[in-house]
Each structure stands twice: as C-alpha cells, then as structure tokens.
Amino acid sequence: MDLRPKESSALFFLLVIFTLGKFSEAQSLCSANLASVIQENNAIKDIVTIITPSTAGVTATITSQVPEGLFSLDGFNLIAETVLDFETFETPHEVNVECTKDGSTSTRLTLRIIVEDVNDNPPAFAESQYSLSVDELTKVDTSVGLITATDPDKGDTLYYRLESPEDEFGLLTSFNPNIVVKKILDYDKVKKVTMTLYVQDTQIGSSAGVSHTASTTIEVNILDIDNRPPWFQPCTEVEFATSKACMNSGYEGTVNLNEQETGPLSLKPGPVTAIDGDKGRNEAISYTFLEKIDDPIFQINIDTGSITMLKPVGEAGPIVLTVMAFQRENPDQFATTTVILKVVISSNHPPKFVNPSYEGFISEDAGVDSLVLESKTSNRPLRVQATDEDFSNGYNPDIKFEVVGGTDFSITPEGFILMAKTVSPGTVNLQMRVFDTNNDESSTASLMVEVTPGGQQGTVVGGGYSAGEMAAVGASLAVVLVLCLVGIGVMAHRIKGHNADWKKLSEASIFRSSLGGGSGGPKEGMQYSNEGFQNDGDSGSVNSKLAAHLESKLESGLIRETPQENMTRSAVPVPHTSRTSARTSASTSAPPDTSSLADSETVDGEKEVKPILTKERRNEEGYKAVWFKTDIDPNTKEDVVIIPDTGEADGDQEEDDDSEDEDNLRTDMDSEDDEI
C-alpha cells in the first residue's frame, strides 16, 4: 500500500496548525469589530468602535485613513472627529490601526466605518414652477406631463398629491406623478389652470414621526383647436353639450330702382362681418358670393365683406344674396348668411317731425302702458306727428316711430307715448326717430318726459283719463242705463198695445172675408166700408149702450131689417185693448152667405166667433160690437177700410170720430123710431 498520500496530508495539517499558531500569536496584541456602523449627523467625539488589547503594554495607533481627519484614537476608543453625512460619504470609511508591544510582532487592523443614512433631508423639485399645455376637448385620462421630485435620502419612497381648482386634472397614482385630464375642457370657458403638486417622503396619511414635504406650482395652458367655422356678426351664441354655435339672422338693406350707389351698401344690423369661431386662433376670414351670375349687379370684397354695386337695379322686388365666409388657410371651415336688398323708388324728402322737440308729463304711479300727457293739469295725451313733403297733403302712410337708445318709453304707430316700465321721478331725455319703411329715410326729434311723484298728477287709465273722471263717467253711464231700462219698459208696453191692434186687424179681416163669401173675396155687387172700431174699454160707455139699445129694437121688431142690415149683425172677436175705430156701410140685394162665418169660427187659435149684438152686455175678453153708420149704394163699389191705431197722436182724431159716430147713430135711431 502506498502511504505517501497520507504522509502528505499529515504534513499539510501540521503546517496549518503552525500557521494558525503564528496568526493567533500575531493577533493576540489587539482585536476590534472590523465593521462598525454610525448614524449620520453624529456628535463630535462620539465613539465609533473600541479596540480591545490582548495583553498589557499594548499600544494602538492609526496608521492611515481615507479620507484623513475623520477619526482618531482616544486610547483604544476610535472616535469621530467630525459630523458624518451619509450623502457626502456614501462608501464605507477605512481606518488602519496598528497594535504594537515590545518584543512582540505588531498587529494591524483594518476597520471599516459605515455611516448609516437617516431621514434628514426633504424631497425637492427641480423647478419651483412648471408650465404644461393641452388641447381643448382632450379626452379624459390623457396624460399631460410627468413631474417628479428627488430626495437625497436614498432609501426614501416619495408620495405625491395634486390640488386642481375644479378637479380638471389628477395623478395616475399617488406614487406616480403622471398628470392626466379628468374633465373635458373648453377654451372659451377655461384658458389656464393653475395647480399645486405636493410631495412627501412618507406615505400620505402616515403617522411617522419624521416627514418632509415639498411643493411646486404647475400651470396648464388650454389650447384652442380649430373646431369652429366663422361666425357672422352680430350673432347669438347657442350652447349644447360641449359644442357651441352662433346664430345670425342675416342682413337687410335698400337700393333705389334704376340708380347705382357709390361705395359700400349700408346694411342692417351692420356691414357683413365674420370672425373665427375659435377666438383663440383668430384665423383670417375671406368672403364670396355663392351665386355665380354672368352679368352681376353686386360684388363683394374678398377681404372685408363690403358689398358694392356694379350697375343699377332695373327691376323691382327684393334681391337675395348668399354670402359665404371661410377661413383663408382652411376653407373647409365656412359659414353662410343671406343679404336681402329691397328695391325702392327714391324719395326727395325724408319724413320729419312737426316739432323739433316735445315735452310730456306723467306720474310715477301711472302704471305701465299709461299715456304721457301734454301738461300736468291736463288729461290730454301727448302725441307726436310727422310729415313727408313727398306727399301733397304731407301724410305718409308708411312711416313709423321709435325711441332711440331708451327702454323707459315707447311710441305707438299713431304717435302716442307710452310708459314701458316703472320710472322714478325726475326728467327723462330721449331721442325719437321717424322713418319711412319703404326706403328707411328718417329724421329725429328730442323728447323730454318729466316723471312727477305719485299723487301730483291724475293717473292715466287706458285712454288718458284719471280715476276720478272714470268714476264720473261710470256714474253717468249708470244713469243712462236706468233711463234705457225705463225706455225699454215703455216700448214693451206700447208693443203689447200694437200687438192687440194687429189682432184686431186680423179679426176685421176675418169679418170682411165672412161678409164677402169666404176666401173668394166679396160677393159681386156688394161693397163694404169699415172706418173704425169703437173703444169700449169702459163697459159703461155711450157706444156700448147705443149698441145694446139698437140690438134690443132689432129683436123686438121695432126696426125692420133689410138684408144688408141682417148682414151687419155678424159678430167679430176683437182684442179688448184695441183703440182702432171702424165705420162700415153695406147694401146688397141678397142675404149674405153665412157659411163663411162658420168656417171662420176659429182662426190662429182664437176663440170661436160669436154674435155680439145680444141683449146683454158682454164684458168678456175678445168681444167687440161692430155696427154701420149709414146705408151705402152698392154701385159705389166701396171697399171695407180698416184703420189701425197709430198711437196717442191720433187720439184726438179718434175721439172726434167716436163722438161723430155716436151722434149719427142716435140720429138714425131717432128717425127709425119716428117711422115706427
């Protein structure tokens, strides 16, 4: 067996023991912690580490250190000669120490001093203010920029917090300061957002004892993008969601027939003008007509929009022009409007006010729409008037009035001044304008309205009347109304009487029909005459008594009846209130046809016809006695005449006729008695 490997191993083991013995002997003079830690910001003379000698008589010295002068030995204590800063000396410090003793081999120690970092520095931003930009209408969560801070304390983690006025922007996370959009921004509403970004070296909301913070200012400029077309002026802005438009009602003007104007046309509400809808960009605008005409009458300036005439207008009627405004650099952004030109016949004179100035008065408590008065003591409303010398009588039917630059008062088309709203006491100076609606020629006049304190002037109501006058008018109208009611009552009473007269006429017509043989008219050879009925409203009247006396004689045979007289004994119902008189004469050679009387017993719902010449007096309603004055020759061909009552004006005549009839009747009766 080969023993050489074992011998070699033994020899190597002995060599190691010898070497360790020597090393142990060399190290035995002193020992120390070869790696020591000290916190930064220490105090001077603080002990960093302690060297321990292994026997007495040992001394220790610093042979070298990097950098020099940081440490020293106080005996066997290694002390700091300066305040150590981790940020200054990031690498460990090396201090070489040698321990010596007489008769012994010196011992060398290499000490490594590590400065421990503590949280003693705040974080910091590179700039005190930052400026960022973002386009308007940028989508939410779009990144705007990243701004970070640094902390000399290498081991610290930084946390951020952003303060935005209206939460327009935010951070991606608290430890990632990436600034993002949180609201859609409109340049017309927000042009710049100023924010503050905070940073700290402890977690937000942490209760750590030591925390350092820093902040910086961030300004975000909102950029106006090219998203709107030109806007014709003036216009009314209309907003919906994040979009906005501006509505323009167009332009109007007038041109004279067969006349060419020089210079730009005067238009309302002003010259054709457009601006860029993106006010922050203010792109240059150009103008053109959309109509393409071979022989145009008008032209438009491409830069200013002014419209001029190339030749006169030869036809009447309105002319409509379509104008397009577009961005010079981006024609895709454009808008259109209309210009309406009214062709009129030129006028030599404008309408003018009759007076160059007017003065009016009104009480402050008169109320809205009350009329301005001519004076404080009168209720006569103030009226302004204008004339036009182009008309022979000065009257132009096409003029209108308006108040220029004021809203307290207005003018009616007739020229009356109305208070448009409540006005405080004092003097209001206004300017009025009268213009011809056909050609817009006009003139002006001044108007001064003195508004008096309440109670010093009659309140104008409706048409310029005070409350007292209106009360007086109301009382007068009440009296008139009462008189009208009385008149209506009287008329109703009279109408009732006339209705009775017409009833009597109807009954007389029935009587005439019966005597004439029914509906066939009067019998041939017979004539009748009735000049009027007698009024027997009074049952004791002379006429009634005479009629009763005559009837009694006829029945007793004292009076011989002729066929004609027999016919007269037919009774006819007549209204009791009738004041119509009748005179009737009849003669015939044959007795009457009584069948017609039977047929006429009922007419229009009236009572049946009954004989009136009876022995007793009938006071029942609807009965009337009829008699004849004298016998009449049938050859005279007289007709029955009905004379209706015409009112009180004929009363005297009727009374005379009645008295005459009574006298004649008495004479006839007396003559008959003599014959008997």
MARDO-342195 format. One line per 2 residues: number of its first residue (from 1); their letters; for each residue y, z, x of C-alpha. Coordinates in steps of 0.25 Angstrom, whole numbers. Layout:
BEGIN
NUM) a) Y Z X | ...
This chain:
BEGIN
1) md) 0 0 0 | 14 -4 5
3) lr) 22 9 6 | 35 2 11
5) pk) 42 1 -3 | 40 16 -5
7) es) 46 19 8 | 58 11 6
9) sa) 60 18 -7 | 60 31 -1
11) lf) 69 27 10 | 79 22 -1
13) fl) 78 35 -9 | 81 43 4
15) lv) 93 34 7 | 99 36 -7
17) if) 97 51 -6 | 104 51 7
19) tl) 116 43 2 | 117 52 -11
21) gk) 118 64 -2 | 129 58 6
23) fs) 136 54 -6 | 135 67 -12
25) ea) 140 73 0 | 152 64 1
27) qs) 155 66 -14 | 154 81 -13
29) lc) 168 83 -8 | 174 80 -22
31) sa) 172 74 -35 | 180 69 -47
33) nl) 180 61 -60 | 181 47 -55
35) as) 187 42 -68 | 198 50 -75
37) vi) 206 48 -88 | 220 52 -90
39) qe) 229 49 -102 | 241 41 -100
41) nn) 254 47 -102 | 249 59 -94
43) ai) 258 70 -87 | 260 70 -73
45) kd) 251 79 -65 | 240 78 -75
47) iv) 226 80 -69 | 219 67 -69
49) ti) 206 72 -63 | 201 83 -54
51) it) 193 81 -41 | 182 91 -38
53) ps) 179 95 -23 | 165 98 -20
55) ta) 168 108 -9 | 179 116 -3
57) gv) 188 109 7 | 189 96 0
59) ta) 202 89 -2 | 205 77 -11
61) ti) 216 66 -9 | 220 53 -16
63) ts) 218 42 -6 | 223 31 -15
65) qv) 226 28 -30 | 231 16 -38
67) pe) 242 16 -41 | 247 26 -32
69) gl) 254 39 -36 | 248 41 -50
71) fs) 239 52 -46 | 238 64 -36
73) ld) 229 75 -32 | 233 89 -34
75) gf) 221 96 -27 | 209 90 -33
77) nl) 217 86 -46 | 221 72 -48
79) ia) 234 72 -56 | 243 61 -62
81) et) 256 59 -55 | 262 50 -66
83) vl) 261 47 -81 | 250 37 -83
85) df) 251 26 -92 | 239 18 -97
87) et) 247 6 -100 | 252 6 -85
89) fe) 239 9 -79 | 229 2 -87
91) tp) 218 3 -75 | 212 16 -70
93) he) 219 22 -59 | 211 25 -46
95) vn) 213 37 -37 | 205 38 -24
97) ve) 203 53 -19 | 196 57 -6
99) ct) 190 71 -4 | 189 76 10
101) kd) 183 88 17 | 182 91 32
103) gs) 168 87 37 | 165 80 24
105) ts) 165 66 20 | 177 63 11
107) tr) 174 60 -4 | 182 48 -10
109) lt) 184 48 -25 | 190 36 -33
111) lr) 196 42 -46 | 199 32 -58
113) ii) 210 37 -67 | 210 31 -81
115) ve) 223 32 -89 | 220 34 -104
117) dv) 228 26 -114 | 235 33 -125
119) nd) 242 28 -138 | 256 30 -132
121) np) 262 16 -134 | 267 10 -147
123) pa) 264 -5 -151 | 275 -15 -149
125) fa) 278 -29 -154 | 283 -39 -144
127) es) 295 -42 -153 | 304 -34 -162
129) qy) 305 -45 -172 | 297 -57 -175
131) sl) 300 -70 -183 | 290 -78 -191
133) sv) 291 -90 -200 | 282 -94 -212
135) de) 284 -106 -222 | 287 -102 -237
137) lt) 276 -103 -246 | 266 -100 -235
139) kv) 252 -95 -241 | 248 -81 -241
141) dt) 241 -75 -229 | 246 -86 -220
143) sv) 249 -80 -206 | 264 -79 -202
145) gl) 262 -73 -188 | 256 -62 -179
147) it) 264 -52 -173 | 257 -41 -165
149) at) 261 -28 -157 | 256 -23 -144
151) dp) 252 -9 -140 | 252 -4 -125
153) dk) 241 6 -129 | 229 -4 -127
155) gd) 220 3 -136 | 228 3 -148
157) tl) 226 -5 -160 | 239 -9 -167
159) yy) 241 -10 -183 | 252 -18 -190
161) rl) 259 -17 -203 | 269 -27 -209
163) es) 281 -24 -218 | 285 -36 -227
165) pe) 297 -35 -237 | 289 -41 -249
167) de) 275 -42 -242 | 278 -56 -239
169) fg) 269 -55 -226 | 258 -46 -222
171) ll) 248 -43 -210 | 234 -49 -209
173) ts) 229 -35 -205 | 235 -22 -200
175) fn) 230 -25 -186 | 232 -40 -186
177) pn) 247 -42 -188 | 246 -56 -193
179) iv) 257 -58 -203 | 253 -66 -215
181) vk) 260 -71 -228 | 258 -62 -240
183) ki) 267 -69 -250 | 271 -84 -253
185) ld) 286 -85 -248 | 297 -94 -253
187) yd) 308 -97 -244 | 318 -97 -256
189) kv) 315 -83 -258 | 311 -77 -244
191) kk) 317 -83 -232 | 313 -72 -222
193) vt) 304 -60 -222 | 307 -48 -212
195) mt) 295 -39 -210 | 291 -27 -200
197) ly) 278 -27 -193 | 273 -13 -189
199) vq) 262 -10 -178 | 256 4 -174
201) dt) 245 8 -165 | 237 16 -175
203) qi) 231 12 -188 | 240 11 -200
205) gs) 239 24 -207 | 232 31 -196
207) sa) 235 46 -193 | 234 44 -178
209) gv) 243 54 -171 | 250 43 -162
211) sh) 254 30 -167 | 264 20 -162
213) ta) 271 9 -170 | 280 -3 -168
215) st) 286 -14 -177 | 293 -27 -177
217) ti) 301 -36 -187 | 295 -49 -192
219) ev) 304 -60 -199 | 297 -71 -206
221) ni) 305 -83 -210 | 301 -91 -222
223) ld) 302 -106 -220 | 306 -115 -231
225) id) 296 -126 -233 | 299 -140 -239
227) nr) 293 -138 -252 | 304 -141 -262
229) pp) 311 -154 -265 | 326 -156 -266
231) wf) 334 -148 -277 | 345 -155 -285
233) qp) 357 -146 -287 | 360 -139 -295
235) ct) 347 -134 -300 | 339 -122 -306
237) ev) 328 -116 -298 | 315 -114 -305
239) ef) 304 -106 -298 | 289 -105 -301
241) at) 279 -98 -293 | 283 -102 -278
243) sk) 289 -115 -282 | 304 -118 -285
245) ac) 311 -130 -291 | 326 -132 -295
247) mn) 329 -139 -308 | 341 -149 -308
249) sg) 346 -155 -321 | 351 -167 -315
251) ye) 366 -173 -314 | 375 -179 -324
253) gt) 388 -188 -323 | 396 -199 -329
255) vn) 401 -212 -325 | 411 -221 -332
257) ln) 406 -234 -338 | 410 -247 -330
259) eq) 416 -238 -319 | 412 -235 -305
261) et) 415 -221 -300 | 418 -220 -285
263) gp) 412 -208 -277 | 400 -199 -281
265) ls) 398 -197 -296 | 402 -184 -302
267) lk) 389 -177 -308 | 386 -164 -315
269) pg) 382 -154 -311 | 386 -159 -297
271) pv) 382 -170 -287 | 368 -174 -285
273) ta) 363 -164 -274 | 350 -159 -270
275) id) 345 -148 -260 | 332 -146 -253
277) gd) 324 -136 -262 | 319 -130 -249
279) kg) 332 -123 -245 | 327 -118 -232
281) rn) 325 -132 -227 | 337 -140 -234
283) ea) 331 -153 -231 | 341 -165 -232
285) is) 341 -172 -246 | 343 -187 -250
287) yt) 345 -193 -263 | 342 -206 -270
289) fl) 341 -213 -284 | 327 -215 -289
291) ek) 331 -227 -297 | 331 -240 -290
293) id) 341 -249 -296 | 344 -263 -291
295) dp) 359 -262 -295 | 362 -247 -295
297) if) 375 -241 -301 | 374 -228 -293
299) qi) 370 -224 -279 | 367 -210 -273
301) ni) 370 -205 -259 | 357 -202 -252
303) dt) 362 -190 -244 | 372 -184 -254
305) gs) 367 -188 -268 | 380 -193 -273
307) it) 380 -204 -283 | 390 -215 -284
309) ml) 392 -228 -292 | 389 -242 -286
311) kp) 395 -249 -299 | 400 -245 -313
313) vg) 390 -242 -324 | 390 -253 -334
315) ea) 382 -247 -345 | 384 -235 -354
317) gp) 374 -224 -355 | 369 -213 -345
319) iv) 363 -217 -332 | 352 -208 -326
321) lt) 350 -208 -311 | 338 -201 -304
323) vm) 341 -195 -290 | 331 -191 -280
325) af) 334 -181 -269 | 324 -180 -258
327) qr) 322 -173 -244 | 326 -183 -233
329) en) 315 -178 -224 | 305 -176 -235
331) pd) 307 -186 -246 | 295 -180 -253
333) qf) 303 -169 -257 | 312 -174 -268
335) at) 318 -172 -282 | 325 -180 -293
337) tt) 336 -178 -303 | 344 -186 -313
339) vi) 359 -190 -313 | 363 -194 -327
341) lk) 376 -202 -328 | 384 -204 -341
343) vv) 391 -217 -342 | 404 -215 -350
345) is) 417 -222 -353 | 428 -218 -344
347) sn) 439 -209 -350 | 454 -209 -347
349) hp) 457 -195 -350 | 449 -182 -350
351) pk) 449 -172 -361 | 460 -162 -359
353) fv) 463 -148 -365 | 474 -147 -375
355) np) 480 -136 -367 | 478 -133 -352
357) sy) 475 -118 -355 | 471 -109 -366
359) eg) 471 -95 -369 | 462 -87 -378
361) fi) 459 -73 -382 | 446 -65 -386
363) se) 442 -51 -388 | 431 -46 -379
365) da) 423 -41 -391 | 424 -54 -398
367) gv) 409 -57 -394 | 402 -69 -388
369) ds) 405 -83 -395 | 419 -78 -400
371) lv) 430 -87 -400 | 442 -86 -391
373) le) 455 -84 -399 | 469 -90 -397
375) sk) 476 -77 -397 | 474 -62 -398
377) ts) 480 -62 -412 | 473 -74 -418
379) nr) 459 -77 -422 | 461 -92 -420
381) pl) 451 -96 -409 | 456 -103 -397
383) rv) 452 -118 -396 | 454 -127 -384
385) qa) 455 -142 -387 | 455 -155 -378
387) td) 460 -169 -380 | 456 -182 -374
389) ed) 467 -193 -372 | 456 -204 -372
391) fs) 455 -201 -387 | 467 -205 -396
393) ng) 466 -192 -404 | 463 -184 -392
395) yn) 449 -180 -397 | 437 -182 -388
397) pd) 424 -178 -396 | 416 -178 -382
399) ik) 424 -166 -375 | 418 -153 -373
401) fe) 424 -139 -368 | 418 -130 -357
403) vv) 422 -117 -350 | 422 -120 -335
405) gg) 417 -109 -326 | 416 -98 -336
407) td) 406 -92 -346 | 414 -82 -354
409) fs) 419 -92 -364 | 414 -105 -369
411) it) 421 -117 -377 | 415 -123 -390
413) pe) 415 -138 -391 | 427 -136 -401
415) gf) 435 -129 -390 | 434 -114 -395
417) il) 432 -104 -384 | 420 -94 -386
419) ma) 417 -81 -378 | 404 -84 -372
421) kt) 401 -69 -367 | 407 -56 -367
423) vs) 420 -55 -359 | 428 -43 -354
425) pg) 443 -42 -358 | 452 -50 -349
427) tv) 456 -64 -346 | 446 -75 -344
429) nl) 451 -88 -338 | 443 -100 -340
431) qm) 443 -115 -338 | 439 -125 -349
433) rv) 435 -139 -347 | 434 -150 -358
435) fd) 426 -163 -354 | 422 -176 -360
437) tn) 407 -176 -362 | 407 -191 -360
439) nd) 414 -192 -346 | 415 -178 -342
441) es) 431 -179 -341 | 437 -165 -342
443) st) 449 -156 -341 | 451 -141 -340
445) as) 459 -130 -346 | 461 -115 -344
447) lm) 457 -105 -354 | 461 -90 -353
449) ve) 454 -81 -362 | 459 -66 -364
451) vt) 448 -57 -368 | 454 -45 -375
453) pg) 448 -31 -376 | 439 -29 -389
455) gq) 447 -25 -401 | 460 -32 -397
457) qg) 457 -45 -404 | 450 -49 -416
459) tv) 435 -52 -414 | 432 -67 -416
461) vg) 420 -69 -424 | 413 -82 -425
463) gg) 425 -91 -429 | 436 -83 -423
465) ys) 438 -73 -434 | 440 -58 -432
467) ag) 431 -48 -438 | 442 -43 -448
469) em) 444 -57 -452 | 430 -60 -454
471) aa) 429 -47 -463 | 441 -52 -471
473) vg) 434 -66 -473 | 421 -59 -477
475) as) 429 -51 -488 | 435 -64 -493
477) la) 422 -71 -493 | 417 -59 -501
479) vv) 428 -61 -512 | 425 -75 -512
481) lv) 411 -73 -514 | 413 -64 -526
483) lc) 423 -74 -533 | 412 -85 -531
485) lv) 402 -76 -537 | 411 -74 -549
487) gi) 414 -89 -550 | 399 -92 -550
489) gv) 397 -82 -561 | 407 -89 -569
491) ma) 402 -102 -566 | 388 -98 -570
493) hr) 393 -93 -583 | 400 -106 -586
495) ik) 388 -114 -582 | 380 -106 -592
497) gh) 390 -110 -603 | 389 -124 -599
499) na) 374 -124 -600 | 376 -119 -614
501) dw) 385 -131 -617 | 375 -141 -611
503) kk) 365 -134 -620 | 374 -137 -632
505) ls) 376 -151 -628 | 361 -153 -627
507) ea) 359 -147 -641 | 370 -156 -646
509) si) 363 -168 -640 | 351 -164 -648
511) fr) 359 -163 -661 | 364 -177 -658
513) ss) 350 -182 -656 | 345 -176 -669
515) lg) 357 -182 -677 | 355 -195 -670
517) gg) 340 -196 -674 | 334 -190 -661
519) sg) 333 -197 -647 | 336 -210 -653
521) gp) 351 -207 -654 | 360 -206 -666
523) ke) 356 -214 -679 | 363 -227 -682
525) gm) 375 -225 -690 | 377 -211 -687
527) qy) 387 -205 -678 | 389 -190 -673
529) sn) 400 -183 -667 | 400 -168 -662
531) eg) 412 -164 -655 | 408 -150 -652
533) fq) 400 -137 -656 | 408 -125 -661
535) nd) 406 -112 -653 | 400 -101 -662
537) gd) 399 -91 -651 | 405 -81 -661
539) sg) 396 -80 -673 | 407 -77 -682
541) sv) 415 -90 -678 | 422 -98 -689
543) ns) 413 -110 -685 | 401 -103 -688
545) kl) 406 -98 -701 | 410 -112 -705
547) aa) 397 -118 -701 | 389 -107 -709
549) hl) 399 -110 -721 | 396 -125 -720
551) es) 381 -123 -720 | 381 -114 -732
553) kl) 388 -124 -740 | 379 -135 -736
555) es) 367 -127 -740 | 373 -123 -754
557) gl) 376 -138 -757 | 391 -135 -758
559) ir) 393 -146 -747 | 386 -160 -749
561) et) 379 -164 -737 | 379 -178 -732
563) pq) 368 -184 -724 | 378 -183 -712
565) en) 381 -168 -715 | 366 -165 -716
567) mt) 364 -170 -702 | 374 -160 -697
569) rs) 366 -149 -701 | 357 -150 -689
571) av) 357 -138 -680 | 358 -139 -665
573) pv) 356 -128 -655 | 368 -126 -646
575) ph) 370 -115 -635 | 377 -103 -640
577) ts) 387 -103 -629 | 392 -118 -631
579) rt) 407 -120 -632 | 405 -135 -636
581) sa) 411 -140 -649 | 405 -151 -657
583) rt) 411 -160 -668 | 401 -169 -675
585) sa) 402 -179 -687 | 391 -187 -693
587) st) 389 -197 -704 | 377 -205 -708
589) sa) 370 -212 -720 | 357 -206 -718
591) pp) 351 -192 -715 | 348 -188 -701
593) dt) 335 -189 -694 | 330 -175 -693
595) ss) 318 -178 -684 | 327 -178 -672
597) la) 331 -163 -675 | 317 -159 -676
599) ds) 314 -165 -663 | 326 -158 -656
601) et) 322 -144 -660 | 318 -141 -646
603) vd) 326 -146 -634 | 324 -141 -620
605) ge) 318 -128 -624 | 330 -125 -634
607) ke) 327 -118 -647 | 324 -127 -659
609) vk) 335 -134 -667 | 338 -126 -680
611) pi) 348 -129 -691 | 361 -122 -688
613) lt) 368 -123 -702 | 361 -112 -708
615) ke) 367 -101 -718 | 366 -90 -708
617) rr) 374 -89 -695 | 364 -91 -682
619) ne) 369 -83 -670 | 356 -87 -662
621) eg) 358 -93 -649 | 357 -108 -649
623) yk) 363 -111 -663 | 375 -119 -665
625) av) 381 -125 -678 | 385 -139 -678
627) wf) 394 -146 -688 | 402 -159 -690
629) kt) 417 -160 -692 | 418 -172 -701
631) di) 410 -183 -706 | 411 -196 -698
633) dp) 410 -210 -701 | 396 -215 -696
635) nt) 403 -228 -692 | 412 -221 -682
637) ke) 399 -221 -672 | 404 -207 -666
639) dv) 395 -200 -657 | 391 -186 -656
641) vi) 400 -180 -645 | 396 -167 -638
643) ip) 408 -160 -631 | 403 -149 -621
645) dt) 411 -136 -618 | 419 -139 -605
647) ge) 424 -125 -603 | 435 -116 -606
649) ad) 445 -127 -604 | 440 -133 -617
651) gd) 440 -120 -625 | 453 -122 -632
653) qe) 450 -136 -636 | 437 -131 -641
655) ed) 443 -120 -649 | 453 -131 -655
657) dd) 441 -140 -659 | 434 -128 -665
659) se) 445 -124 -674 | 448 -138 -678
661) de) 433 -140 -682 | 434 -127 -690
663) dn) 446 -132 -697 | 439 -145 -700
665) lr) 427 -139 -705 | 434 -129 -714
667) td) 441 -141 -720 | 429 -149 -722
669) md) 422 -137 -729 | 434 -135 -738
671) se) 434 -149 -742 | 419 -148 -745
673) dd) 422 -136 -754 | 432 -143 -762
675) ei) 423 -155 -764 | 412 -145 -769
